[in-house]
Amino acid sequence: MVLALALSFWSVTQALAAPAAGKPPDNPFDERGGNQSAVASEGEASNDAADAEPKPDTAAKDEAVSSEPDTADGKDEDDDEESGLHALACLEGDATGGRRKGVQRRDFLKRHKFEVAGVGGFYASDALSSTYSYGGSVAYYPSEDFGLEVLVTRSLVRFRLEEPFNAFDNQLRFQPGVAWQGILSLLWSPIHAKFKFSEATIIHGDIFAVAGAGRTFHDSVLGLTWEAGGGLKLYFSRFVSFRLDVRDFLLPQEVLGRGRTTNNITILAGFSLWLG
């Protein structure tokens, strides 16, 4: 009985003496533990203060960044104003800052003017012999780029290949003569240019295209005459200009019993007088 009581008392004593399995509570009287807690608290407080107070460099940088849009807006306004002035200068034809101008003032305007021209040149035919041609034209320009023209020319009509046969049998198979031609044309001047002939001489000009139709009056011609070509005009003064035309006249023609459509290349040059 006594032995059983002694064993029970020894078991209880060992249980009370055994340490707890979890982490022991902090000792409030331990000075080192208290110092560590204080240091940790002070560190957290200093970090909070540092986060709350902005740094001088950061504040200055933020202020510079906030001021950049105003500067950019001012620069954009200056660029817009400068580009607007440059566009206006281009339209007025004044050079600014050595820049290339896109739209330039023309020294000569054709709108609502009449052009009276005298021309002459070379006439090369497919079926007949090449010869010369001369005549005149009257044109009216309702706008700067488009005009209507009436061209009248006179040219000789000959067939020189027949001359050896005529000398052999004295028979005339093709009757030479004169052909008159009247053509109504539409002129289109899409390109305005300047030509430099010397250091002090710059002449304005137009490169134009022409197309039209009309009649060629000769016995060998069987129908309408169609025309297409182009040319160049140089404006020497307010009233006088030089012109150079290259035109192809297509016409149905019968020579020695054989009919076909022929190409007749004509190169004409002359001077024009402007009225209006």
WOSULVEN-V343887 format. One record per pair of residues at least 24 apart in sequence whose C-alpha atoms are under 8 Angstrom apart, sorted by the first residue. I is the first residue (numbers start at 1). J is the second residue. If there is no record, write none. Layout:
BEGIN
I J
I J
END
This chain:
BEGIN
106 204
107 204
108 204
108 235
108 238
109 144
110 141
110 143
110 144
111 141
111 142
111 143
111 144
112 140
112 141
112 142
112 143
112 276
113 140
113 141
113 142
113 274
113 275
113 276
114 138
114 139
114 140
114 141
114 274
114 275
114 276
115 139
115 140
115 272
115 273
115 274
115 275
116 272
116 273
116 274
116 275
117 270
117 271
117 272
117 273
118 270
118 271
118 272
119 268
119 269
119 270
119 271
120 267
120 268
120 269
120 270
121 266
121 267
121 268
121 269
122 266
122 267
122 268
123 155
123 264
123 265
123 266
123 267
124 264
124 265
124 266
125 262
125 263
125 264
125 265
126 262
126 263
126 264
127 253
127 255
127 262
128 157
128 158
128 159
128 160
128 255
129 157
129 158
129 159
129 160
131 155
131 156
131 157
132 156
133 266
133 268
134 268
144 189
145 187
145 188
145 189
145 190
146 186
146 187
146 188
146 189
147 186
147 187
147 188
148 184
148 185
148 186
148 187
149 184
149 185
149 186
149 187
150 182
150 183
150 184
150 185
151 181
151 182
151 183
151 184
151 185
152 180
152 181
152 182
152 183
153 180
153 181
153 182
154 178
154 179
154 180
154 181
155 179
155 180
173 256
174 255
174 256
178 218
179 216
179 217
179 218
180 216
180 217
180 218
181 214
181 215
181 216
181 217
182 214
182 215
182 216
183 212
183 213
183 214
183 215
183 225
183 227
184 212
184 213
184 214
185 210
185 211
185 212
185 213
185 227
186 210
186 211
186 212
187 211
203 234
203 235
203 236
204 234
204 235
204 236
205 232
205 233
205 234
205 235
206 232
206 233
206 234
207 231
207 232
207 233
208 232
208 233
220 253
220 254
220 255
221 251
221 252
221 253
221 254
222 251
222 252
222 253
222 254
223 251
223 252
224 251
224 252
225 249
225 250
225 251
225 252
226 250
226 251
238 274
239 273
239 274
239 275
240 271
240 272
240 273
240 274
241 271
241 272
241 273
242 269
242 270
242 271
242 272
243 269
243 270
243 271
243 272
244 268
244 269
244 270
245 269
END
